[in-house]
Amino acid sequence: MRRNRNLDIRKFLATKTIVLFTAFFLCSLTVAEGFAQTGESTVDALVEMGFENVGWLEDDEERVYVLQNSAYRLQGIGIGKAVDIIQKMGLPAGKPCRIIVLDNNVPQISLYYHPIKGDTVSVAERRDWNISYDLQGSWQKVRKVKTKNSSLFKVDVVVYPDLSMQNLVITQVYTVLFNLDPTIEVSLWKGGKVNAQVIIPIYNDFGPSYGKIRQGYIGLTQQVRLPGNVFLTAAVGTFTNSRWGGDLSAVHYFKDERFSVEGRIGYTGRSRFVNWRWKVSPLKRLTWTLGGGFYWPRYNTQLKLKVEQYLLGEKGVRFEMTRNFRYTSIGFYATKVQHAGNKGYNGGFRFQINLPPYKYKRRGYIPRVLPSRSFGIVYNAGNERYYGKSYNASLGNTIAQENSLNPYFIRSELLNF
């Protein structure tokens, strides 16, 4: 009798163990499915809003989202919208969450939320996200994850307004040149973009050579992110100031991300478009820049000091200060350049205005037609015409864009929106 009783007990315990294990397994599946549904539904919501290259991954340590803001003109507003939807759709319980922001599929900055220990529900606000250039190894985990709404091979036709003024004619206060520069921009691969631009004169006081339709930027740019918060950009093609050739630039952000160093080297020749023919001189002009920067978060102000060699071989020192607002960037510069007039001293101011519309979406692979992100001018107070001149090697390289993904600027935008 006792033997039968023990056998019944063992059968009961075995059955109970199987039931508990099955319940635990089903519960784990339910939780995992819930996590998967939350992650996938969040990705779908971001894609619906117009974000590109959107994906996600979750492991035992954290949940990671990757996304590229292609829907909002201003990065601060776009990233803020993404944070809001990720918080609304649900953060992982008891686990950190990270957002990696891309630009042309290259990781730029990371937003990181770590829940308070002991909280049963993850409730986050915008101020709770830490923003940094440091990705903390998360990019290595998520870099090969399958993303939705790829930006590759999608075409933008961007119209750049171009205004220049000179005070050189006695009988006229200013001579004015105004162009519209439609540009085809296509992302070909990770970090790689091709541009083809035509310059169309609208109003011209500068002379006959400026009154003809001609080429602008035509070439290829490639951005790479290296270990240690180093961003490298290479460009080949035709540039501003009638130059063609190659250009390589790099910037490194220190552990204290307010501080940075940068360098640039270019090897170019003269480029002209005459009677529908492209005429170039041999590559023989070496230009370079070496400098450092400090970002003042309290006033969203970038300070830079650089030593440079310019197109005529002269060398100089340049100081820049730029304050960034949501819709504008305003700054001034001062230079000391060999052989220039006024004992080499010169200066002036710069400003950029971010242009509407501030929200736009693609419709599949149908080309978008839109104005450039910003428009501005540079005022040369010393009116120096020959010395201290260089070129821009990539489109959108303006004071309004160079800090658009600065962690301190993005944080101020999240808190003040």
TIKOL-371310 format. One record per atom (N, C-alpha, C): residue in three letters; x, y, z. Coordinates in steps of 0.1 Angstrom, whole numbers, plus 5000, padded with zeros to 4 digits. Example, Ala and Ser with C-alpha at 12.3 -4.5 7.8 and 13.67 -1.06 7.14 Angstrom:
2
ALA513249435078
ALA512349555078
ALA513249675078
SER512849785071
SER513749895071
SER512950005079
END
This chain:
417
MET500849885000
MET500050005000
MET500950135000
ARG501950125009
ARG502850245010
ARG503550264996
ARG504050154990
ARG504750164977
ARG503850224967
ASN502550194966
ASN501650254956
ASN501450404959
ARG501350424973
ARG501250574976
ARG502450654972
ASN503650604974
ASN504850674970
ASN504850694955
LEU504450584948
LEU504350594933
LEU503450704928
ASP502250714935
ASP501350824932
ASP501850954934
ILE502650974946
ILE503251104949
ILE504251144938
ARG505051044934
ARG506051074924
ARG505451114911
LYS504351044907
LYS503651084895
LYS503051224896
PHE502551254908
PHE501951384910
PHE502951494908
LEU504151474915
LEU505251574914
LEU505751584900
ALA505851474893
ALA506351484879
ALA505351564871
THR504051534873
THR503051604865
THR503051754868
LYS503251784881
LYS503251924885
LYS504451994879
THR505651924879
THR506851984873
THR506652014858
ILE506051924851
ILE505851934837
ILE504852054835
VAL503852064843
VAL502852174841
VAL503552314844
LEU504352314855
LEU505052444858
LEU506052484847
PHE506752384842
PHE507752404831
PHE507052454819
THR505952394815
THR505152434804
THR504652574805
ALA504152604817
ALA503552744820
ALA504652844819
PHE505852814825
PHE507052904824
PHE507452924810
PHE507452814802
PHE507852824788
PHE506852914780
LEU505652884782
LEU504552964775
LEU504653114779
CYS504853134792
CYS504953274797
CYS506153344791
SER507353274789
SER508453334783
SER508253364769
LEU507553274762
LEU507153294748
LEU506353424747
THR505353434756
THR504453544756
THR505153674758
VAL506153674768
VAL506853794770
VAL507753834758
ALA508453724753
ALA509353754741
ALA508553804729
GLU507353744728
GLU506453784717
GLU506053934719
GLY505753964732
GLY505354104735
GLY506454194732
PHE507754164736
PHE508854244732
PHE509054264717
ALA508854144710
ALA509054154695
ALA507954244689
GLN506754224694
GLN505654304689
GLN505854454692
THR506354484704
THR506654624707
THR507754684698
GLY508854604696
GLY509954654688
GLY509554674674
GLU508854574668
GLU508454574654
GLU507354684652
SER506454694661
SER505454804659
SER506054944660
THR507054954669
THR507755084670
THR508455114657
VAL509155014651
VAL509855034638
VAL508855074628
ASP507655004627
ASP506655034617
ASP506155184619
ALA505955224631
ALA505455354634
ALA506455464629
LEU507755434632
LEU508855534628
LEU508855534612
VAL508755424606
VAL508755424591
VAL507555504586
GLU506455484592
GLU505255554588
GLU505455704589
MET506155754599
MET506455894601
MET507455944590
GLY508155854583
GLY509055894573
GLY510555874576
PHE510855814588
PHE512255784591
PHE512755664582
GLU514055674579
GLU514655574570
GLU515655494578
ASN516055374572
ASN517055284578
ASN516755254592
VAL515455214594
VAL514955194608
VAL515055044611
GLY515655004623
GLY515754874627
GLY515854864642
TRP515854744647
TRP516054724662
TRP516554594665
LEU517054584677
LEU517654454682
LEU517554454698
GLU517354344704
GLU517254334718
GLU518054214723
ASP518854224733
ASP519554114739
ASP519354124754
ASP520154054762
ASP520054054776
ASP520454184783
GLU521154264775
GLU521654394781
GLU520854514778
GLU520254524766
GLU519554644762
GLU518754624749
ARG517954714747
ARG517254724734
ARG517854844726
VAL518054824713
VAL518754924705
VAL517854944693
TYR517655074690
TYR516955114678
TYR517955194669
VAL517955174656
VAL518655264647
VAL517755334638
LEU518055454634
LEU517155524625
LEU517855644619
GLN517355694608
GLN517855814601
GLN516755914599
ASN516956034603
ASN515956134602
ASN515956194587
SER514956144580
SER514756194566
SER513456264564
ALA512756284575
ALA511356334575
ALA511256474580
TYR512256524588
TYR512156654594
TYR513356734590
ARG513256854586
ARG514356944582
ARG515356964593
LEU514856984605
LEU515757004616
LEU515956874624
GLN517256844626
GLN517556724633
GLN517056714647
GLY517156824654
GLY516656824668
GLY515156794669
ILE514356844660
ILE512956824660
ILE512656674656
GLY513356624646
GLY513156494641
GLY513556394651
ILE514656404658
ILE515056314668
ILE514156314680
GLY513656434684
GLY512656454694
GLY511356374691
LYS510956384679
LYS509756304675
LYS509956154676
ALA511156114672
ALA511455964673
ALA511455924688
VAL512056004697
VAL512155974711
VAL510655964716
ASP509856054713
ASP508456054717
ASP507755924713
ILE507855884701
ILE507155764696
ILE507755634703
ILE509055634705
ILE509655514712
ILE509155504726
GLN509055614733
GLN508555614747
GLN507055584747
LYS506355634738
LYS504855604737
LYS504555454734
MET505355394725
MET505155254721
MET505555164732
GLY506455204741
GLY506855114752
GLY508355084752
LEU508955124764
LEU510355094766
LEU510454954772
PRO511654884771
PRO511754754777
PRO511754764793
ALA511054674799
ALA510954684814
ALA512254644820
GLY512754724829
GLY513954694837
GLY515254684829
LYS515254744817
LYS516454724808
LYS516654854801
PRO517954894798
PRO518155014791
PRO517755014777
CYS517555134771
CYS517155144757
CYS518155244750
ARG518555224738
ARG519455304731
ARG518955334717
ILE519155464713
ILE518755504699
ILE520055554692
ILE520355484681
ILE521555534673
ILE521055604661
VAL521455724660
VAL521055814649
VAL522055804637
LEU521555774625
LEU522455764614
LEU522355884605
ASP523355904597
ASP523356004586
ASP523955934574
ASN523155914563
ASN523555834552
ASN524155694556
ASN523455634565
ASN523755504570
ASN525055494579
VAL525555604582
VAL526755614591
VAL526355654605
PRO526655584616
PRO526255624629
PRO526855754634
GLN526055844640
GLN526555974644
GLN526555984659
ILE525355974665
ILE525255994679
ILE524355884685
SER524455874699
SER523655774706
SER522855844717
LEU521555804718
LEU520755854729
LEU520455724738
TYR520755744751
TYR520755624760
TYR519855654772
TYR518955564774
TYR518055574786
TYR518255444795
HIS518555474808
HIS518755364817
HIS517755384828
PRO516855284830
PRO515755294840
PRO516355294854
ILE515655354863
ILE516055354877
ILE515755214883
LYS516755164890
LYS516655024896
LYS515555014905
GLY514754914904
GLY513654894913
GLY512254934907
ASP512355014896
ASP511155054890
ASP510554934882
THR509254914884
THR508554804877
THR508154854863
VAL507954974861
VAL507455034848
VAL508455134843
SER508955124830
SER509855224825
SER509055344820
VAL509155454827
VAL508555574823
VAL509655684822
ALA509855724809
ALA510955814806
ALA510355944800
GLU511156044803
GLU510856174796
GLU512156214788
ARG511956314780
ARG513056354771
ARG514356384779
ARG514256444790
ARG515456484798
ARG516156364803
ASP515556244803
ASP516256134809
ASP517156064800
TRP517256104787
TRP518156044777
TRP519556114777
ASN520556034778
ASN521956084777
ASN522356074763
ILE522956184758
ILE523256194744
ILE524756214742
SER525356134733
SER526756134732
SER527156084718
TYR528456114714
TYR529056054702
TYR529455904705
ASP529555864718
ASP530055734722
ASP528855634720
LEU529055534712
LEU528055434710
LEU528155314719
GLN529155304728
GLN529355204738
GLN529255064732
GLY529755034720
GLY529754904715
GLY528454854709
SER527354934711
SER526054884706
SER525954884691
TRP526754964684
TRP526654964670
TRP527154834664
GLN528154764671
GLN528654644666
GLN527654534667
LYS526754544676
LYS525654444677
LYS524554464667
VAL524254594664
VAL523154624656
VAL523454654641
ARG524754664638
ARG525154714625
ARG524654634613
LYS524454504615
LYS524054414605
LYS522554374606
VAL521854434615
VAL520454404616
VAL519654454604
LYS518654384600
LYS517854414588
LYS516954534591
THR517154644583
THR516354764585
THR515254784575
LYS514354864578
LYS513254894569
LYS513355044563
ASN512755064552
ASN512755194545
ASN514155244542
SER514855164534
SER516255204531
SER516355334524
SER517355404526
SER517655534519
SER518455514506
LEU518955394504
LEU519855374492
LEU519055384479
PHE519755454470
PHE519255474456
PHE517955554455
LYS517655624465
LYS516555724465
LYS517055864461
VAL516355934452
VAL516856054446
VAL516156174452
ASP517056274456
ASP516556404459
ASP517056504449
VAL516156594445
VAL516456704436
VAL516456824445
VAL517556874450
VAL517656984459
VAL518057114452
VAL517257214454
VAL517557344448
VAL518257434458
TYR519457474456
TYR520257554465
TYR520257704460
PRO519757794468
PRO519857934464
PRO521257984468
ASP521858064459
ASP523158114461
ASP523258264458
LEU523558334469
LEU523558484468
LEU524958524472
SER525558614463
SER526858674466
SER526758824463
MET527558904472
MET527559044470
MET528959094471
GLN529359204463
GLN530659264464
GLN530459414464
ASN531459484471
ASN531459624472
ASN532759674465
LEU532759664452
LEU533959694444
LEU533759814434
VAL532559844431
VAL532259944421
VAL531860074427
ILE532560184423
ILE532360314430
ILE530960364427
THR530360344416
THR529060394412
THR527960304417
GLN528260194424
GLN527160104428
GLN527560054442
VAL526560064452
VAL526860024465
VAL527359874466
TYR526559784460
TYR526859644459
TYR526559594445
THR527459504441
THR527159424429
THR526659284434
VAL525659234428
VAL524959124433
VAL524959004422
LEU525158884427
LEU524958764419
LEU524058674427
PHE522958634420
PHE522058534426
PHE521858424416
ASN522058304421
ASN521958174413
ASN520958084420
LEU520357994412
LEU519657884417
LEU520357754412
ASP520757664421
ASP521557554418
ASP520857424420
PRO520057374411
PRO519457244413
PRO520457134413
THR520357034422
THR521356934424
THR520656794426
ILE521156704419
ILE520656564421
ILE521556494431
GLU520956444442
GLU521756374452
GLU521156234454
VAL522056134454
VAL521755994455
VAL522655924464
SER522155854474
SER522955764483
SER523155634476
LEU524355594474
LEU524655474466
LEU525055354475
TRP525655384486
TRP526055274496
TRP526255344509
LYS526555264519
LYS526755314533
LYS527855424533
GLY527455554536
GLY528355664536
GLY528655724523
GLY528255664512
GLY528655714498
GLY527455784492
LYS527755904486
LYS526755974479
LYS527256044467
VAL526556044456
VAL526956114444
VAL526056234442
ASN526656344437
ASN526056474435
ASN526256524421
ALA525256584415
ALA525456644402
ALA524656774402
GLN525356894400
GLN524757024402
GLN524957104390
VAL523857184387
VAL523957284376
VAL523657424382
ILE524557524378
ILE524357654383
ILE523657744373
ILE522457794377
ILE521657874368
ILE521558014372
PRO522258114365
PRO522258254370
PRO520758314369
ILE520358384379
ILE519058454379
ILE519358604378
TYR520258654385
TYR520658794385
TYR522158804386
ASN522758884377
ASN524258894376
ASN524759034374
ASP525559084384
ASP526259204382
ASP527759174382
PHE528159054383
PHE529559014385
PHE530359014372
GLY529759004360
GLY530459004348
GLY529958884339
PRO530458884326
PRO529958784316
PRO530258644320
SER531358614326
SER531658474329
SER530758414340
TYR530058504348
TYR529158454358
TYR527658444352
GLY527458484340
GLY526158484335
GLY525758364327
LYS526558264327
LYS526358144319
LYS525958024327
ILE525057944322
ILE524757814329
ILE526057724329
ARG526357674341
ARG527557594342
ARG527457494353
GLN528457404354
GLN528457304364
GLN528757354377
GLY528257284388
GLY528657314401
GLY529357194407
TYR528857144418
TYR529357024424
TYR529056904415
ILE530056834411
ILE529856704404
ILE530856604410
GLY530456504417
GLY531456414423
GLY530856324433
LEU531756264441
LEU531356154450
LEU531956184464
THR531156174474
THR531656184488
THR531456054495
GLN532356024504
GLN532355904512
GLN532655944527
GLN531755904536
GLN531955924550
GLN532155794557
VAL533155794566
VAL533455674574
VAL533655714588
ARG533055624597
ARG533355644612
ARG534355544616
LEU535455594622
LEU536455514627
LEU536355504642
PRO537055404648
PRO537055394663
PRO537555514670
GLY537155544682
GLY537655664689
GLY536955794685
ASN535655784681
ASN534855904677
ASN535555984667
VAL536055924656
VAL536755984645
VAL535855974633
PHE535556084626
PHE534756094614
PHE535556134603
LEU535656054592
LEU536556084581
LEU535656094568
THR535856204561
THR535156234549
THR536056254537
ALA535856184526
ALA536656204514
ALA535756244503
ALA536256334494
ALA535456384483
ALA536356394470
VAL535856354459
VAL536456374446
VAL535456434436
GLY535956524428
GLY535056584418
GLY535356734417
THR534356814413
THR534456954412
THR533857024424
PHE534457124429
PHE534157194441
PHE533757344439
THR533557414449
THR533357554448
THR534657624444
ASN534457754441
ASN535657844438
ASN536357794426
SER535657724417
SER536257674404
SER537357574406
ARG537257484416
ARG538257384418
ARG537857244415
TRP538757164411
TRP538457014410
TRP539656934416
GLY539356814420
GLY540356734426
GLY539856644437
GLY540756634447
GLY540356544459
GLY540556614472
ASP539756574482
ASP539756644495
ASP539556534506
LEU540356544516
LEU540156454528
LEU540156534541
SER539056504549
SER538956584561
SER538656484572
ALA538956514585
ALA538756434596
ALA538456514609
VAL537656474618
VAL537356534630
VAL537356434641
HIS537956464652
HIS537956364664
HIS537456444676
TYR536456374683
TYR535856434695
TYR536456354707
PHE536956434717
PHE537556374729
PHE536556324738
LYS537056254749
LYS536156204759
LYS535256314765
ASP535856434768
ASP535056544770
ASP534656604757
GLU533356574753
GLU532956594739
GLU532756744735
ARG533056834745
ARG533056974741
ARG534257004733
PHE535356924734
PHE536556954727
PHE536756864715
SER537356914705
SER537656844693
SER538856894685
VAL539456804677
VAL540456854668
VAL540056814654
GLU540556884644
GLU540156854630
GLU541356884621
GLY541356814609
GLY542356834599
GLY541756814585
ARG542356874576
ARG541856864562
ARG543056884552
ILE543056814542
ILE544056834531
ILE543356814518
GLY543756904508
GLY543156894495
GLY544256914484
TYR544056854473
TYR544956864462
TYR544056894449
THR544157014444
THR543157054434
THR543857134423
GLY543057154412
GLY543357234401
GLY542257324397
ARG542457404387
ARG541457504382
ARG540457424374
SER539157464376
SER538057404368
SER537157504362
ARG536957504349
ARG536057594342
ARG535157524332
PHE534057584331
PHE533057534321
PHE532757644311
VAL533357634299
VAL533357734289
VAL532757674276
ASN531757744270
ASN531157704258
ASN530757554258
TRP530157514269
TRP529657374271
TRP530857274271
ARG532057324274
ARG533157234276
ARG533757244290
TRP534157134295
TRP534857144308
TRP536357144306
LYS536957254311
LYS538357274310
LYS538957274323
VAL540057204325
VAL540757194338
VAL542257214337
SER542857254347
SER544257264348
SER544757144356
PRO546057114355
PRO546657004363
PRO546457024378
LEU546356914386
LEU546256914400
LEU547656954406
LYS547757074412
LYS548957124417
LYS548857214429
ARG547657244434
ARG547457324445
ARG547257244458
LEU548157254467
LEU547957184480
LEU547457274490
THR546257244496
THR545757324507
THR545557234519
TRP545657294531
TRP545457214543
TRP544957294555
THR544357224565
THR543857294577
THR544157204589
LEU544557264600
LEU544757194612
LEU544257284624
GLY543357234632
GLY542857314642
GLY542057244653
GLY541557314663
GLY540857264674
GLY539557344676
GLY538657274683
GLY537357344686
GLY536857324700
PHE536057414705
PHE535357404718
PHE533957434716
TYR533057354721
TYR531557384720
TYR531157424734
TRP530557544735
TRP530057604747
TRP528557564749
PRO528157464756
PRO526857414756
PRO525757514761
ARG526257594771
ARG525257694777
ARG524657784766
TYR525457824757
TYR525057914746
TYR524957854732
ASN525157724732
ASN525157654719
ASN526157724709
THR527357754714
THR528257824706
THR529557744703
GLN529957744690
GLN531157674686
GLN532257764684
LEU533457744690
LEU534657824689
LEU535657734682
LYS536357794672
LYS537457724665
LYS538557814662
LEU539757754663
LEU541057824660
LEU541857724650
LYS542157774639
LYS542857694628
LYS544057764622
VAL544957684618
VAL546057734609
VAL545857664596
GLU546057744585
GLU545657694572
GLU546657734561
GLN546657654550
GLN547357704538
GLN546257714527
TYR546357824519
TYR545257854510
TYR545657824496
LEU544857874486
LEU544957834472
LEU546257894466
LEU546658004470
LEU547858074464
LEU549158034472
GLY549057934481
GLY550257894488
GLY550457974501
GLU549658084503
GLU549858164515
GLU549358094527
LYS549858124539
LYS549358054551
LYS548758164560
GLY547958114570
GLY547258204578
GLY546658144590
VAL546058224599
VAL545458174611
VAL543958224611
ARG543058144615
ARG541658184614
ARG540958144627
PHE540158244632
PHE539358214644
PHE537858234640
GLU537058134645
GLU535558134641
GLU534758124654
MET533658194655
MET532658174666
MET531358174660
THR530558064663
THR529258044657
THR528258014668
ARG527158084669
ARG526058044678
ARG524957984670
ASN524457874675
ASN523357794668
ASN522057814675
PHE521057854668
PHE519657854672
PHE518857754665
ARG517657734668
ARG516857634661
ARG516757664646
TYR516457784642
TYR516257814628
TYR517357894621
THR518357934629
THR519358014624
THR520757984631
SER521758014624
SER523158004629
SER523858134625
ILE524458204635
ILE525058334633
ILE526458334639
GLY527458384631
GLY528758384636
GLY529658484630
PHE530858504635
PHE531858584629
PHE533158514628
TYR534058574620
TYR535458514618
TYR536458624617
ALA537658594621
ALA538758684620
ALA539958604615
THR540758674606
THR541958604600
THR543158694600
LYS544258624599
LYS545558694597
LYS546258604586
VAL546458664574
VAL546858584562
VAL548058654556
GLN549058574552
GLN550258624545
GLN549858694532
HIS550558814530
HIS550458884517
HIS549158954515
ALA548158944524
ALA546859004522
ALA546959154526
GLY546059234521
GLY546059374524
GLY545659404539
ASN545759524543
ASN545459564557
ASN546359494567
LYS547659474563
LYS548659404571
LYS548259254574
GLY547459204565
GLY547059064566
GLY545759034574
TYR545259144581
TYR544059124589
TYR542759134582
ASN541859054585
ASN540559054579
ASN539558994588
GLY538259004585
GLY537158944593
GLY535858964586
GLY534858924593
GLY533458934587
GLY532558854595
PHE531358844590
PHE530258764597
PHE529658664587
ARG528958564593
ARG528258464585
ARG526958444592
PHE525958404583
PHE524658364589
PHE524058264580
GLN523258174585
GLN522458074578
GLN521158064584
ILE520158054575
ILE518758034579
ILE518257904574
ASN517657824583
ASN517057694579
ASN515757724571
LEU515657664560
LEU514457694551
LEU513357594553
PRO512057644551
PRO510957554551
PRO510857484538
PRO510057374536
PRO509257314547
PRO510057244557
TYR509557234569
TYR510257164580
TYR509957024582
LYS508956974574
LYS508656834574
LYS508256794560
TYR508856674556
TYR508556624543
TYR508856474543
LYS508156404534
LYS508256254533
LYS508556214519
ARG509156104517
ARG509356044504
ARG508055954501
ARG507855944488
ARG506855844484
ARG507555734476
GLY507955634483
GLY508755524477
GLY510055584471
TYR510255544458
TYR511455584451
TYR511155704441
ILE509955764443
ILE509755884435
ILE510656004439
PRO511356064431
PRO512356174435
PRO511556284442
ARG512256334453
ARG511756444460
ARG512356574454
VAL511556684453
VAL512056814449
VAL511856904461
LEU512956964466
LEU512857044478
LEU514057144478
PRO513857254486
PRO514957354487
PRO516057294496
SER517157354496
SER518257314504
SER517857334519
ARG518657274528
ARG518257284542
ARG518457424547
SER519357494542
SER519657634547
SER520157724536
PHE520057854539
PHE520457954530
PHE521158064538
GLY522358114533
GLY523058224540
GLY524058284532
ILE524758384538
ILE525758454531
ILE526958484541
VAL528058514535
VAL529258554542
VAL529658694539
TYR529858774549
TYR530258914546
TYR531758934549
ASN532558974539
ASN533958994539
ASN534259144542
ALA534459174555
ALA534559314559
ALA535759384553
GLY536959314551
GLY538159364546
GLY538159374531
ASN537159304524
ASN537059314510
ASN538259254503
GLU538959154509
GLU540059084503
GLU539658994492
ARG540259004480
ARG539758934468
ARG540558814465
TYR541858814469
TYR542758714463
TYR543258614474
TYR543758664486
TYR544358584495
TYR543458534506
GLY543758414511
GLY542958354522
GLY541758284516
LYS541858244504
LYS540658174497
LYS540858024497
SER539757954499
SER539757804498
SER538457764491
TYR537957654494
TYR536757594487
TYR536057504496
ASN534757474493
ASN534057364500
ASN533957244491
ALA534257134497
ALA534357004489
ALA533056924490
SER532156964498
SER530856884500
SER529656974501
LEU528556924496
LEU527357004497
LEU526857004511
GLY526157114515
GLY525557124528
GLY526657154539
ASN527857184535
ASN528957204545
ASN528857354550
THR527857384558
THR527557514563
THR527557524578
ILE527657644583
ILE527657654598
ILE526357604604
ALA525257604596
ALA523957554601
ALA523957404602
GLN524757334595
GLN524757194594
GLN525857124602
GLU526957194604
GLU528057124610
GLU527857084624
ASN526957154631
ASN526557114645
ASN525157064647
SER524557034635
SER523156984636
SER522956854644
LEU524056774644
LEU524056654652
LEU524956654664
ASN525356774668
ASN526156784680
ASN525256744692
PRO525756654701
PRO524956604712
PRO524456714721
TYR525256814724
TYR524756924733
TYR523657004726
PHE523757024713
PHE522757094706
PHE521457014706
ILE521556884703
ILE520356804702
ILE519656794716
ARG520456784727
ARG519856784740
ARG519156914743
SER519657034739
SER518957154741
SER517657164733
GLU517657104721
GLU516457094713
GLU515457004719
LEU515856894725
LEU514856804731
LEU514256864743
LEU514956944751
LEU514457004763
LEU513657124761
ASN513857194750
ASN513257324747
ASN512057314737
PHE511857204731
PHE510857194721
PHE509457204727
END
